[in-house]
Every structure is written in structure tokens, then in C-alpha cells.
């Protein structure tokens, strides 16, 4: 069975590309390596990816010529394809990150030409989340609808980072946001109090991209916030798990992380810290956290990647984020919990994800069917016992679990 795709943004610096560094990423559970280098370095990455049985997403600077429509742009694309198309590890050509709507005709032109000269490999574009477009109506009408109509994408991708911090004179009812020592020293904010804040739209974007994926029968990817930067807070394991498992409940075709390598701090406001790999090339705790999560979702992903996401429900739902409260589905009559997300698949499997990363919680569901739980440590199915057709499970903070009806 094909591996469940797991990738990242902002990878290994060019001068550090080596067998050991690629293996390090593979050991962390990544199956797609981002490769944004010169032609020869991209080829080196492709060869190493083939060695380790993973794929690469390629960006080549000649893509700018094509996207800008410069004279001879077709020859630029011809040369890119000629250089890479025969590498077995090539997964896709990356075109553009977070384009504005005026750029869609350029993307459509390049994507169509690439499809003509290399139909085997897809074009990859990462889109903006709902936040910069100010409203759901504006996002759908002026961004997503034109993108789908003009570009006709082969893969959907977006990034919505919602776990932020905001400065306050004193803590309110929200918990204090964790800010690393390195970030405070870099920005000289040792005396400032920040509280945790989750900006809205996270579930809306998940629902939007899931629906578009199903409607147009194309894969979709969601990008997970890891690195501390700008307004985005220093995350703990429960918060990273929360992002991953809330997303997995919606059935994405691929999970990505931002970022793998910690970017150099060129500006005070952004202040990057604590990706998976530090600026100096050493691993930090997030490497091991994500490595553990990736082992789990690789196994879960293989079980659900060929199944259709049939429904997503919420208990304790946010009423303004395109969510559907649970009222009974597929033989499950009732779910009792403080706040969870439930994603169903057409192979009778379902993911229940804890919607809070502050504490664990018990979830109970009522069904006359038998239920099995997928053990994320042993990777085997285990029978779940019931009392009067009520099955219960304790969800760890921010975590998710896979079940199936039999």
C-alpha cells in the first residue's frame, strides 16, 4: 500500500543537503521532501529520495520566468520538465505560495502547459486561508470560486495557522501563552504578558477544502503550524496534536508542517524559533514530537486514504465555522463529550478528536454495533468493550483516535 503523504515547508539549507540530512527527515516520518534549490541540487535530492523510498516536491527558479510570462516562458518549462521528469522520486512541480486572485490566470497558463508536456506529474499551489480575505463571503466569491474555475487545480493546499498570542496588560479568563526564552530575548519582550488566543476560521477552512476535494475529486493538503514566529505562539505537544488530529478528522490527503528547519531571523517581528530542526542544525524537542505523531498518522492514513470522508460532526460546536452538530450517523445514535470532532469514512471507520488541548476528556458513544479501536502504539485493532451499547474512551489533550464499526 502506498505511504500516506507527509511533508513540510522550509527544508534543509542548500549547503547542508546530504545523505544524512535526507535520512534524518525520513526518520522523522516524512514521505515527501521539499526541494527548492538550483537544478543540480534538486537532482541530488531526487536521487537521495529514490534511495530512501520517498518523493520530492520540486521548485526551480526558472518557474518565475514562466509565471511572469517572460519571452520564451514555454522553453523554461520545457527545460524544467526535461531536467526532472525521469526521476522516479519526482512527485510534483511547486508553482506558487499564497497567490492573490489577480495571479490566477498566470497559474492557469503554467499549469495547463505543464500538464501538456508532463501529464504524469501534478502542479502544486498553496493557497491563502480565509483570514486575509476578511470574510467567508469574500473568500468564497472572490478567491476560491475564481481559483477553481480558472486554474482547475490538481491538488488543493492551504495554510491556516490559528494558534496565536496577543499582548495583554493582565491575564483574563484565557491562559497565558507560552513564549520561548529565545523569542523574548530576540524581541526584547521579557516583561510583556501574552495570553493564548485561537483566531477563528480554522474549522471553516477545513470544511471548505474537504468539500471542494470531494466535489472535484482531487486530493487536498493542510499545513500544520509548528514553528514559533511573529504572533504565533510557542506550541506544546498537545497543541500540535490538536492541529493534526482536528485536520485528520476531515480526511485530508496529505499533512504538511511549517516549518521543518528553523528559518534565519532576518526581521525582529517574525523571530523564528523551535521548528523541528534549529537554525544551527540540531534537533529540538519538536523533532521528536512530530516524529511520534507522524508514526501514528502514517498508520492511520494508510487505513483511511482510500476511503471517502463521508461526514464530519462536532460536539460542542462553534456555530459560526461551518460545523455540523452531531445528531446520529451510521449506526451511532449518540455521542457524549464536552467538545470533540468526529470524522466518518465510508469504510465504517471514524476519528474522534479532542477539541481542547488543555485537558483530557472522556467520550462515550452509543451504538448497537461492535466497535474496535486502533492502537496507535502497537498498530493493531483492539475490541472495545461496552456497557448497554455505550462505548467509552479517554482522549488525551488535543489527541485523536481511530475506531471502526464491525
QUIQUI-V883039 format. One record per residue. RES is the residue in one letter. SS is DSSP state (A for helix, B for strand, O for the rest). PSI is psi in whole degrees, -180 to 180 (NA if undefined). Layout:
BEGIN
res;ss;psi
RES;SS;PSI
RES;SS;PSI
END
This chain:
BEGIN
res;ss;psi
X;O;142
X;O;141
X;O;145
X;O;129
X;B;127
X;B;127
X;B;-169
X;B;168
X;B;144
X;O;89
X;O;-152
X;O;132
X;O;147
X;A;-46
X;A;-3
X;A;3
X;O;125
X;O;168
X;A;-45
X;A;-40
X;A;-38
X;A;-44
X;A;-37
X;A;-42
X;A;-41
X;A;-40
X;A;-25
X;O;-3
X;O;10
X;O;135
X;O;-9
X;B;125
X;B;126
X;B;130
X;B;103
X;B;70
X;O;-172
X;O;170
X;A;-47
X;A;-38
X;A;-40
X;A;-42
X;A;-38
X;A;-44
X;A;-43
X;A;-42
X;A;-42
X;A;-37
X;A;-42
X;A;-41
X;A;-39
X;A;9
X;O;29
X;O;-180
X;B;173
X;B;143
X;B;122
X;B;132
X;B;135
X;O;135
X;O;-23
X;A;-14
X;A;-30
X;A;-41
X;A;-43
X;A;-45
X;A;-35
X;O;-5
X;O;28
X;O;159
X;O;132
X;O;21
X;A;-32
X;A;-39
X;A;-32
X;A;-44
X;A;-39
X;A;-43
X;A;-40
X;A;-50
X;A;-42
X;A;-36
X;A;-32
X;A;-21
X;O;-26
X;O;-4
X;O;123
X;O;-26
X;O;-6
X;B;123
X;B;-48
X;B;168
X;B;124
X;B;131
X;B;-53
X;B;145
X;B;130
X;O;57
X;O;149
X;O;164
X;A;-30
X;A;-17
X;A;-7
X;A;-41
X;A;-38
X;A;-44
X;A;-40
X;A;-42
X;A;-47
X;A;-43
X;A;-42
X;A;-38
X;A;-41
X;A;-40
X;A;-34
X;A;-43
X;A;-18
X;O;77
X;O;-13
X;O;-30
X;O;143
X;B;162
X;B;136
X;B;130
X;B;131
X;B;128
X;B;163
X;O;151
X;O;-177
X;O;-26
X;A;-53
X;A;-17
X;A;2
X;O;-34
X;O;156
X;A;-42
X;A;-44
X;A;-41
X;A;-47
X;A;-48
X;A;-42
X;A;-3
X;A;-66
X;A;-43
X;A;-47
X;A;-38
X;A;-49
X;A;-39
X;A;-41
X;A;-47
X;A;-33
X;O;64
X;O;156
X;O;-17
X;B;140
X;B;139
X;B;145
X;B;166
X;B;123
X;O;101
X;O;114
X;O;-8
X;B;94
X;B;177
X;B;154
X;B;145
X;B;136
X;B;152
X;O;-29
X;O;155
X;O;140
X;O;-136
X;O;-2
X;O;146
X;O;159
X;B;137
X;O;138
X;O;125
X;O;127
X;O;157
X;A;-40
X;A;-41
X;A;-43
X;A;-42
X;A;-41
X;A;-41
X;A;0
X;O;51
X;O;33
X;O;-29
X;O;4
X;O;137
X;B;130
X;B;143
X;B;154
X;B;140
X;B;134
X;B;107
X;O;149
X;O;167
X;O;-10
X;A;-50
X;A;-32
X;A;-47
X;A;-40
X;A;-46
X;A;-41
X;A;-48
X;A;-33
X;A;-46
X;A;-42
X;A;-38
X;A;-45
X;A;-44
X;A;-41
X;A;0
X;O;50
X;O;151
X;B;159
X;B;151
X;B;142
X;B;141
X;B;132
X;B;131
X;B;126
X;O;-51
X;O;139
X;B;128
X;B;153
X;O;-123
X;O;-6
X;B;125
X;O;168
X;O;112
X;O;149
X;O;177
X;A;-41
X;A;-37
X;A;-39
X;A;-43
X;A;-41
X;A;-48
X;A;-47
X;A;-50
X;A;-29
X;A;-39
X;A;-45
X;A;-31
X;O;-23
X;O;-4
X;O;43
X;O;154
X;O;-14
X;B;145
X;B;137
X;B;162
X;B;144
X;B;110
X;O;169
X;O;-58
X;B;144
X;O;120
X;O;152
X;O;139
X;O;93
X;O;-18
X;O;142
X;O;-38
X;O;-37
X;O;-47
X;O;72
X;O;133
X;B;147
X;O;53
X;O;-151
X;O;-38
X;B;132
X;O;166
X;O;-36
X;O;3
X;O;-1
X;O;152
X;B;146
X;O;-176
X;A;-30
X;A;-26
X;A;-47
X;A;-33
X;A;-51
X;A;-36
X;A;-44
X;A;-43
X;A;-42
X;A;-36
X;A;-40
X;A;-51
X;A;-21
X;A;-43
X;A;-45
X;A;-42
X;A;-39
X;A;-30
X;A;-26
X;A;-8
X;O;-23
X;O;3
X;O;153
X;O;136
X;B;112
X;B;-27
X;B;152
X;B;130
X;B;165
X;B;144
X;B;129
X;O;46
X;O;147
X;O;119
X;O;-15
X;O;13
X;O;35
X;O;37
X;O;156
X;O;120
X;B;146
X;O;131
X;O;9
X;O;132
X;B;137
X;O;42
X;O;-6
X;B;116
X;B;-29
X;B;144
X;B;127
X;B;122
X;O;165
X;O;-50
X;O;110
X;B;161
X;B;138
X;B;118
X;B;122
X;B;149
X;B;156
X;O;8
X;O;21
X;O;16
X;B;154
X;B;146
X;B;131
X;B;125
X;B;133
X;B;122
X;O;-1
X;O;139
X;O;9
X;O;-21
X;O;161
X;O;165
X;B;152
X;B;133
X;B;136
X;B;140
X;B;145
X;B;125
X;B;147
X;O;-5
X;O;166
X;O;151
X;B;139
X;B;149
X;B;137
X;B;116
X;O;116
X;O;-10
X;O;-44
X;O;-14
X;O;38
X;O;157
X;B;137
X;B;138
X;B;134
X;O;126
X;O;151
X;B;164
X;B;111
X;O;44
X;O;19
X;B;121
X;B;138
X;B;150
X;B;144
X;B;117
X;B;127
X;O;164
X;O;124
X;O;3
X;O;170
X;B;158
X;B;151
X;B;134
X;B;165
X;B;148
X;B;136
X;O;NA
END
